[in-house]
C-alpha cells in the first residue's frame, strides 16, 4: 500500500483528527490511537473512524503516561493532535519538545481556528458551523431571503479539516525525504474551508459572485439558476439538476417535455427570468415520481439525477459496481478514496 511503513500516533478526538488518521490508515499507514485514561479507566471514546487503527489508553497528565507517549512518538513518523492551542504545551508535549526528541517527526495540529491569530478566537470553543461561519463560506449556503444552512459538518470537520490535515501531512512527509527533517502542520478548519472555496472567493473579488444579504442565493451555482437546482417530485422525493451547458440544458428540456420556441421560454442565461423558470420547473417535476424522472433521464446527457438516501446510495448499482460503500460486520462504511491502480487502499477492501 502507498503509505506502508509510515507510523502514526493519533491522539483521540472527534471528526477531523480521526478522519485524517483514517485517510492515512486506509492507505497503509500504521496508526495507533491514544485514548484518554483517567484513574486507570479508559474515558469513553466516540470515534467512529477507527477502521484499521490500533489503540492504547494513556493518562497524559501522569508521569507514566507521558513516558509511554514519548516512546511512541520517538519511533513515529507522524503525530496528529486535536487540542486547542496551548494544551499540548501545558502537557509538556509541544512541538519544541517532541521535535527535539524526534527531529523527523511531522507534528500535525488539527484545530478549528489555527495557531496564532486573535488570542480571543484561537482558544475559543467551537464546532464546524462556527469555523465555516468565520471563513465566510457559511454565508453563501442559503437560498435568497433565507438563513444560512450548515451542510452537516462536511465543510469544516471533514473537507476543510481532516482532509486538508492529511494533505499537509503528506506534503511534510514528501519534503522530509529531501531535508530529513520534520515540521509542524498547522491545519485550521477556518483556513481549510476558505481554501475549498477558492473559486468562489476569487469570483466574489472580481464581482462575479453576489454575497450580500439581498443577493446571496441568486448566483449560478447557489440555487439562483433554475437549471442548477433541486426539485420535489410527485412522491415527495427529489431530483438534482445541473444542466449548465446549453447542450445539456436542451436535453433537460426535451426530457421534461418543454421546447424553448414552442413554449416561448426565456433565454437560459437571462437571470431576471430564473425565478419564473424555477416555478415552471417545479410544477413540471411535480407531475411524475422521482423514479419516473430518473428513468426518463437515464443514459441522457441532461445532468439530471435522483437524490438518493444513504440506504439507496448503498444499493445503487453504479455504487455497488464501484465499491463505493462496504459492509463491516453489521454496519456500512464509505470505502477509501481515491482508488489507486497499483497500491490500492485497505479501507473498503
FENJO-V879855 format. One record per backbone hydrogen bond with DSSP energy under -1.0 kcal/mol. CO is the residue of the C=O (numbers start at 1). NH is the residue of the N-H. Records with the same first field share a line. If there is no record, write none. Layout:
CO->NH / NH
//
This chain:
1->4
3->6
6->30
7->77 / 78
8->32
9->80
10->34
14->16
15->19
16->20
17->21
18->22
19->23
20->24
21->25
22->26
24->29
25->28
26->346
27->3
30->8
31->54
32->10
33->56
34->12
35->58
36->43
38->41
41->38
50->53
54->33
56->35
58->37
59->62
62->66
63->67
64->68
65->69
66->70
67->71
68->72
69->73
70->74
73->76
77->106
78->9
79->108
80->11
81->110
84->87
86->90
87->91
88->93
89->92
94->98
95->99
97->101
98->102
102->105
103->182
106->79
107->185
108->81
109->187
111->189
112->190
118->121 / 122
121->124
127->130 / 131
128->132
129->133
130->134
131->135
132->138
137->140
138->141
140->142
141->149
143->146
150->152
151->154
153->158
154->159
155->160
157->162
158->163
161->165
162->166
163->167
164->168
165->169
166->170
167->171
168->172
169->173
170->174
171->175
172->176
175->178 / 179
176->180
183->107
185->109 / 187
187->111
188->192
189->193
190->194
191->195
192->196
193->197
195->198
197->201
198->202
199->203
200->204
201->205
202->206
203->208
204->207
212->216
215->218
219->224
225->228
227->243
229->241
231->239
233->236
237->233
238->307
239->231
240->305
241->229
242->244
245->249
246->250
247->251
248->252
249->253
250->254
251->255
252->256
253->258
254->257
259->263
260->265
267->270
269->271
270->273
273->277
274->278
275->279
276->280
277->281
278->282
279->283
280->284
281->285
282->286
284->287
288->234
289->293
290->294
291->295
292->296
293->297
294->298
297->300
300->302
303->242
305->240
309->313
310->314
311->315
312->316
316->320
317->321
318->322
319->323 / 324
324->335
326->333
328->331
331->328
333->326
346->349
347->336
//
